[in-house]
Amino acid sequence: MLRTRRFAWTLTAVGVFALSGLVGACDPEDNPTPGTQNDGGTTKPDSGTNTDAGTNTDAGTNTDAGTETDAGTNTDAGTETDAGVDAGTQTTLPLAVDGTWSPSGYMGSGGGEQGGLVDEPICHTPRPGAGLGNCHKFTATQKADAWAGVFWQFPKDAWEDDPRPGFQVPDGANAVTFYAWSESGGEIVNFFTGYEGKDGWTKKIEVTLTTEPTQYTLDISKIRYSTVGGGFGWSAGGLDVKPLVLFIDDIQWK
């Protein structure tokens, strides 16, 4: 059922390409020693005082074991501040898509075991825009399918039919912006945000890439969003003609 629904979605995501052809114990020494009672037991200096065994200062206070300061507070493990932010706790805009949603939704030749899509953290110098999130260099080659794509998902690997809620995006976002370009230029690519079924809406644009970083905008000013499972995505066809080398950076909700 999952594959059927996903396949149906992906057909919608790339419909345009069918038409164009492109696209983390006491010590024994402390006990009184038998036979040491001097002068018939009148003095018994060692047995009577037994200073070491009586006070047992070291064992009684057990300062190091009692306080266990380092183990008790466990400050680093308890707060997990850095991991929390990366896992999607940001509550202000602009909101970086990377670190909130995960680019885990590989589709087409990149999906399943096809292995036709590689994502590398290669950045343009200088990075375009504000440089929020990660840099992406996607290399897509044809396997069983002549198209490929990626959905940034929350939670990771959660497709449209996953019952878990998406990320609660702060109120007030009017656009999803990003920079995109390709190695050779001229490729037609679909960019989108929102799961139409799960999120209740979707916004798409189609662009023809150039070799220079160019900013694009998905206008969501009229979208009434809440939790969002599909934060961002792209798809492109034409892999039967040539591989696609696609760069994306500074993806943000704002």
Contacts in CASP RR format, 6 or more apart in sequence:
PFRMAT RR
TARGET T0000
AUTHOR 0000-0000-0000
METHOD contacts of the structure
MODEL  1
MLRTRRFAWTLTAVGVFALSGLVGACDPEDNPTPGTQNDGGTTKPDSGTN
TDAGTNTDAGTNTDAGTETDAGTNTDAGTETDAGVDAGTQTTLPLAVDGT
WSPSGYMGSGGGEQGGLVDEPICHTPRPGAGLGNCHKFTATQKADAWAGV
FWQFPKDAWEDDPRPGFQVPDGANAVTFYAWSESGGEIVNFFTGYEGKDG
WTKKIEVTLTTEPTQYTLDISKIRYSTVGGGFGWSAGGLDVKPLVLFIDD
IQWK
1 161 0 8 1.000
2 159 0 8 1.000
2 161 0 8 1.000
5 159 0 8 1.000
5 160 0 8 1.000
5 161 0 8 1.000
6 107 0 8 1.000
6 159 0 8 1.000
6 160 0 8 1.000
6 161 0 8 1.000
9 159 0 8 1.000
9 160 0 8 1.000
9 196 0 8 1.000
10 107 0 8 1.000
10 108 0 8 1.000
10 235 0 8 1.000
12 196 0 8 1.000
13 107 0 8 1.000
13 149 0 8 1.000
13 190 0 8 1.000
13 192 0 8 1.000
13 235 0 8 1.000
14 23 0 8 1.000
14 147 0 8 1.000
14 190 0 8 1.000
14 235 0 8 1.000
14 236 0 8 1.000
14 237 0 8 1.000
16 23 0 8 1.000
16 188 0 8 1.000
16 190 0 8 1.000
16 206 0 8 1.000
17 23 0 8 1.000
17 146 0 8 1.000
17 147 0 8 1.000
17 188 0 8 1.000
17 235 0 8 1.000
17 236 0 8 1.000
17 237 0 8 1.000
17 238 0 8 1.000
20 188 0 8 1.000
21 146 0 8 1.000
21 237 0 8 1.000
21 238 0 8 1.000
21 240 0 8 1.000
21 241 0 8 1.000
22 187 0 8 1.000
22 188 0 8 1.000
22 236 0 8 1.000
22 237 0 8 1.000
22 238 0 8 1.000
22 241 0 8 1.000
23 147 0 8 1.000
23 187 0 8 1.000
23 188 0 8 1.000
23 189 0 8 1.000
23 190 0 8 1.000
23 235 0 8 1.000
23 236 0 8 1.000
23 237 0 8 1.000
23 238 0 8 1.000
24 83 0 8 1.000
26 53 0 8 1.000
30 50 0 8 1.000
30 52 0 8 1.000
30 53 0 8 1.000
30 56 0 8 1.000
31 53 0 8 1.000
32 46 0 8 1.000
32 47 0 8 1.000
32 48 0 8 1.000
32 50 0 8 1.000
33 46 0 8 1.000
36 44 0 8 1.000
36 46 0 8 1.000
36 47 0 8 1.000
37 44 0 8 1.000
37 47 0 8 1.000
38 44 0 8 1.000
38 45 0 8 1.000
86 99 0 8 1.000
87 99 0 8 1.000
88 99 0 8 1.000
88 100 0 8 1.000
88 154 0 8 1.000
88 167 0 8 1.000
90 96 0 8 1.000
90 100 0 8 1.000
91 170 0 8 1.000
92 170 0 8 1.000
93 170 0 8 1.000
93 172 0 8 1.000
93 173 0 8 1.000
93 253 0 8 1.000
93 254 0 8 1.000
94 130 0 8 1.000
94 132 0 8 1.000
94 252 0 8 1.000
94 253 0 8 1.000
94 254 0 8 1.000
95 169 0 8 1.000
95 170 0 8 1.000
95 173 0 8 1.000
95 252 0 8 1.000
95 253 0 8 1.000
95 254 0 8 1.000
96 132 0 8 1.000
96 133 0 8 1.000
96 251 0 8 1.000
96 252 0 8 1.000
97 132 0 8 1.000
97 133 0 8 1.000
97 152 0 8 1.000
97 176 0 8 1.000
97 178 0 8 1.000
97 231 0 8 1.000
97 232 0 8 1.000
97 251 0 8 1.000
97 252 0 8 1.000
97 253 0 8 1.000
98 132 0 8 1.000
98 133 0 8 1.000
98 134 0 8 1.000
98 152 0 8 1.000
98 251 0 8 1.000
99 133 0 8 1.000
99 134 0 8 1.000
100 154 0 8 1.000
100 167 0 8 1.000
100 231 0 8 1.000
101 152 0 8 1.000
101 153 0 8 1.000
101 154 0 8 1.000
101 167 0 8 1.000
101 228 0 8 1.000
101 229 0 8 1.000
101 230 0 8 1.000
101 231 0 8 1.000
101 232 0 8 1.000
102 152 0 8 1.000
102 153 0 8 1.000
102 154 0 8 1.000
102 155 0 8 1.000
102 156 0 8 1.000
102 157 0 8 1.000
103 119 0 8 1.000
103 136 0 8 1.000
103 150 0 8 1.000
103 151 0 8 1.000
103 152 0 8 1.000
103 153 0 8 1.000
104 151 0 8 1.000
104 152 0 8 1.000
104 153 0 8 1.000
104 156 0 8 1.000
104 157 0 8 1.000
105 111 0 8 1.000
105 150 0 8 1.000
105 151 0 8 1.000
105 152 0 8 1.000
105 153 0 8 1.000
105 157 0 8 1.000
105 159 0 8 1.000
106 112 0 8 1.000
106 115 0 8 1.000
106 117 0 8 1.000
106 148 0 8 1.000
106 149 0 8 1.000
106 150 0 8 1.000
107 147 0 8 1.000
107 148 0 8 1.000
107 149 0 8 1.000
107 150 0 8 1.000
107 151 0 8 1.000
107 235 0 8 1.000
108 114 0 8 1.000
108 144 0 8 1.000
108 145 0 8 1.000
108 147 0 8 1.000
108 148 0 8 1.000
108 149 0 8 1.000
109 115 0 8 1.000
109 116 0 8 1.000
109 117 0 8 1.000
109 140 0 8 1.000
109 141 0 8 1.000
109 142 0 8 1.000
109 143 0 8 1.000
109 144 0 8 1.000
109 145 0 8 1.000
109 146 0 8 1.000
109 147 0 8 1.000
109 148 0 8 1.000
109 239 0 8 1.000
110 116 0 8 1.000
110 117 0 8 1.000
110 140 0 8 1.000
110 143 0 8 1.000
110 145 0 8 1.000
110 148 0 8 1.000
110 149 0 8 1.000
111 117 0 8 1.000
111 148 0 8 1.000
114 143 0 8 1.000
114 144 0 8 1.000
114 145 0 8 1.000
115 143 0 8 1.000
116 140 0 8 1.000
116 141 0 8 1.000
116 142 0 8 1.000
116 143 0 8 1.000
116 148 0 8 1.000
117 138 0 8 1.000
117 139 0 8 1.000
117 140 0 8 1.000
117 141 0 8 1.000
117 148 0 8 1.000
117 149 0 8 1.000
117 150 0 8 1.000
118 138 0 8 1.000
118 139 0 8 1.000
119 136 0 8 1.000
119 137 0 8 1.000
119 138 0 8 1.000
119 150 0 8 1.000
120 136 0 8 1.000
120 137 0 8 1.000
120 138 0 8 1.000
120 139 0 8 1.000
121 134 0 8 1.000
121 135 0 8 1.000
121 136 0 8 1.000
121 137 0 8 1.000
122 135 0 8 1.000
122 136 0 8 1.000
122 137 0 8 1.000
122 247 0 8 1.000
123 135 0 8 1.000
123 249 0 8 1.000
124 135 0 8 1.000
124 181 0 8 1.000
124 213 0 8 1.000
124 247 0 8 1.000
124 249 0 8 1.000
127 135 0 8 1.000
127 249 0 8 1.000
127 250 0 8 1.000
128 179 0 8 1.000
128 213 0 8 1.000
128 215 0 8 1.000
128 249 0 8 1.000
128 250 0 8 1.000
129 179 0 8 1.000
129 215 0 8 1.000
129 249 0 8 1.000
129 250 0 8 1.000
130 250 0 8 1.000
130 252 0 8 1.000
131 249 0 8 1.000
131 250 0 8 1.000
132 250 0 8 1.000
132 251 0 8 1.000
132 252 0 8 1.000
133 249 0 8 1.000
133 250 0 8 1.000
133 251 0 8 1.000
133 252 0 8 1.000
134 249 0 8 1.000
135 247 0 8 1.000
135 248 0 8 1.000
135 249 0 8 1.000
136 246 0 8 1.000
136 247 0 8 1.000
136 248 0 8 1.000
136 249 0 8 1.000
137 245 0 8 1.000
137 246 0 8 1.000
137 247 0 8 1.000
138 150 0 8 1.000
138 244 0 8 1.000
138 245 0 8 1.000
138 246 0 8 1.000
138 247 0 8 1.000
138 248 0 8 1.000
139 243 0 8 1.000
139 244 0 8 1.000
139 245 0 8 1.000
139 246 0 8 1.000
140 148 0 8 1.000
140 149 0 8 1.000
140 236 0 8 1.000
140 239 0 8 1.000
140 243 0 8 1.000
140 244 0 8 1.000
140 245 0 8 1.000
140 246 0 8 1.000
141 239 0 8 1.000
141 243 0 8 1.000
142 238 0 8 1.000
142 239 0 8 1.000
142 240 0 8 1.000
142 243 0 8 1.000
145 239 0 8 1.000
146 237 0 8 1.000
146 238 0 8 1.000
146 239 0 8 1.000
146 240 0 8 1.000
147 235 0 8 1.000
147 236 0 8 1.000
147 237 0 8 1.000
147 238 0 8 1.000
147 239 0 8 1.000
148 235 0 8 1.000
148 236 0 8 1.000
148 237 0 8 1.000
148 239 0 8 1.000
148 244 0 8 1.000
149 233 0 8 1.000
149 234 0 8 1.000
149 235 0 8 1.000
149 236 0 8 1.000
150 233 0 8 1.000
150 234 0 8 1.000
151 159 0 8 1.000
151 230 0 8 1.000
151 231 0 8 1.000
151 232 0 8 1.000
151 233 0 8 1.000
152 230 0 8 1.000
152 231 0 8 1.000
152 232 0 8 1.000
152 233 0 8 1.000
152 251 0 8 1.000
153 159 0 8 1.000
153 229 0 8 1.000
153 230 0 8 1.000
153 231 0 8 1.000
154 166 0 8 1.000
154 167 0 8 1.000
154 228 0 8 1.000
154 229 0 8 1.000
154 230 0 8 1.000
154 231 0 8 1.000
155 162 0 8 1.000
155 164 0 8 1.000
155 166 0 8 1.000
158 164 0 8 1.000
158 166 0 8 1.000
158 229 0 8 1.000
160 195 0 8 1.000
160 196 0 8 1.000
160 197 0 8 1.000
160 198 0 8 1.000
161 198 0 8 1.000
162 198 0 8 1.000
165 227 0 8 1.000
165 229 0 8 1.000
166 198 0 8 1.000
166 199 0 8 1.000
166 227 0 8 1.000
166 228 0 8 1.000
166 229 0 8 1.000
166 230 0 8 1.000
167 227 0 8 1.000
167 228 0 8 1.000
167 229 0 8 1.000
167 231 0 8 1.000
168 226 0 8 1.000
168 227 0 8 1.000
169 225 0 8 1.000
169 226 0 8 1.000
169 227 0 8 1.000
169 228 0 8 1.000
169 253 0 8 1.000
173 220 0 8 1.000
173 225 0 8 1.000
173 253 0 8 1.000
173 254 0 8 1.000
174 219 0 8 1.000
174 220 0 8 1.000
174 221 0 8 1.000
174 254 0 8 1.000
175 217 0 8 1.000
175 218 0 8 1.000
175 219 0 8 1.000
175 220 0 8 1.000
175 221 0 8 1.000
175 253 0 8 1.000
175 254 0 8 1.000
176 193 0 8 1.000
176 203 0 8 1.000
176 217 0 8 1.000
176 218 0 8 1.000
176 220 0 8 1.000
176 231 0 8 1.000
176 232 0 8 1.000
176 251 0 8 1.000
176 252 0 8 1.000
176 253 0 8 1.000
176 254 0 8 1.000
177 215 0 8 1.000
177 216 0 8 1.000
177 217 0 8 1.000
177 218 0 8 1.000
177 250 0 8 1.000
177 251 0 8 1.000
177 252 0 8 1.000
177 254 0 8 1.000
178 191 0 8 1.000
178 215 0 8 1.000
178 216 0 8 1.000
178 232 0 8 1.000
178 248 0 8 1.000
178 249 0 8 1.000
178 250 0 8 1.000
178 251 0 8 1.000
178 252 0 8 1.000
179 213 0 8 1.000
179 214 0 8 1.000
179 215 0 8 1.000
179 216 0 8 1.000
179 247 0 8 1.000
179 248 0 8 1.000
179 249 0 8 1.000
179 250 0 8 1.000
180 189 0 8 1.000
180 191 0 8 1.000
180 207 0 8 1.000
180 209 0 8 1.000
180 213 0 8 1.000
180 214 0 8 1.000
180 216 0 8 1.000
180 234 0 8 1.000
180 246 0 8 1.000
180 247 0 8 1.000
180 248 0 8 1.000
181 209 0 8 1.000
181 210 0 8 1.000
181 211 0 8 1.000
181 212 0 8 1.000
181 213 0 8 1.000
181 214 0 8 1.000
181 246 0 8 1.000
181 247 0 8 1.000
182 189 0 8 1.000
182 209 0 8 1.000
182 210 0 8 1.000
182 211 0 8 1.000
182 244 0 8 1.000
182 245 0 8 1.000
182 246 0 8 1.000
182 247 0 8 1.000
183 211 0 8 1.000
183 245 0 8 1.000
183 247 0 8 1.000
184 211 0 8 1.000
184 242 0 8 1.000
184 245 0 8 1.000
185 208 0 8 1.000
185 209 0 8 1.000
185 210 0 8 1.000
185 211 0 8 1.000
186 208 0 8 1.000
186 209 0 8 1.000
186 210 0 8 1.000
187 208 0 8 1.000
187 209 0 8 1.000
187 236 0 8 1.000
187 238 0 8 1.000
187 244 0 8 1.000
187 246 0 8 1.000
188 206 0 8 1.000
188 207 0 8 1.000
188 208 0 8 1.000
188 209 0 8 1.000
188 236 0 8 1.000
188 237 0 8 1.000
189 206 0 8 1.000
189 207 0 8 1.000
189 209 0 8 1.000
189 234 0 8 1.000
189 235 0 8 1.000
189 236 0 8 1.000
189 244 0 8 1.000
189 246 0 8 1.000
190 204 0 8 1.000
190 205 0 8 1.000
190 206 0 8 1.000
190 234 0 8 1.000
190 235 0 8 1.000
190 236 0 8 1.000
191 204 0 8 1.000
191 205 0 8 1.000
191 206 0 8 1.000
191 207 0 8 1.000
191 216 0 8 1.000
191 218 0 8 1.000
191 232 0 8 1.000
191 233 0 8 1.000
191 234 0 8 1.000
192 202 0 8 1.000
192 203 0 8 1.000
192 204 0 8 1.000
192 205 0 8 1.000
192 218 0 8 1.000
192 232 0 8 1.000
192 233 0 8 1.000
192 234 0 8 1.000
192 235 0 8 1.000
193 202 0 8 1.000
193 203 0 8 1.000
193 218 0 8 1.000
193 220 0 8 1.000
193 228 0 8 1.000
193 230 0 8 1.000
193 231 0 8 1.000
193 232 0 8 1.000
193 233 0 8 1.000
194 200 0 8 1.000
194 201 0 8 1.000
194 202 0 8 1.000
194 203 0 8 1.000
194 228 0 8 1.000
194 229 0 8 1.000
194 230 0 8 1.000
194 231 0 8 1.000
195 202 0 8 1.000
195 228 0 8 1.000
195 229 0 8 1.000
195 230 0 8 1.000
196 202 0 8 1.000
198 229 0 8 1.000
198 230 0 8 1.000
199 225 0 8 1.000
199 227 0 8 1.000
199 228 0 8 1.000
199 229 0 8 1.000
199 230 0 8 1.000
201 223 0 8 1.000
201 224 0 8 1.000
201 225 0 8 1.000
203 218 0 8 1.000
203 219 0 8 1.000
203 220 0 8 1.000
203 223 0 8 1.000
204 218 0 8 1.000
205 216 0 8 1.000
205 217 0 8 1.000
205 218 0 8 1.000
207 216 0 8 1.000
209 246 0 8 1.000
213 247 0 8 1.000
213 249 0 8 1.000
215 250 0 8 1.000
231 253 0 8 1.000
232 251 0 8 1.000
234 246 0 8 1.000
234 248 0 8 1.000
236 244 0 8 1.000
236 246 0 8 1.000
237 244 0 8 1.000
238 244 0 8 1.000
END
